[in-house]
Amino acid sequence: MSREIDLATLKEFLEKEIEDLERKLQLYQAILALLNEQMGLRTQRLGRGKEFRDSSGRLVAVLSHARDRVILTLYKPVSESDPYMRYALRTLGRLVNESEGLEYSVEKDDDGRIKAIMVLGVTKDYIDDIIATLEYTAMKISSRK
């Protein structure tokens, strides 16, 4: 009986901790968005930005765009060797080779995992391909278990 009480108490404690961490994550994401605005990275979003969430409802990625840039921000950094990330980078590389003025950059965390992809110099000729590529990648990454 005491073991059940201990397990129930532990479960309740962990659920509270998870809720607290999710609140902190939302706060940090809001602060990061404000910092990005101050640094000139403010973007007009697809609505508010197309959000991609995992099966438990946690934010995994946001796809946004402005006049000439598209940004995929990953809240769960992904390895460059991930098949969907390789697809995205290979496709973006091909598009950059086809288009003059189009370029992309990758931001990585301390462990070398990708946490953002920014495509600059986007024209209306390439916007649909770029958004489709990054949207597909974000959708696949967020649908993992």
Secondary structure, DSSP 8 states (H G I E B T S, - for coil): -HHHHHHHHHHHHHHHHHHHHHHHHHHHHHHHHHHHHHTT----EEEEEEEEE-TTS-EEEEEEE-SSEEEEEEEEEE-TTSHHHHHHHHHHHHHHHHSTT-EEEEEE-TTS-EEEEEEES--TTTHHHHHHHHHHHHHHHHT--
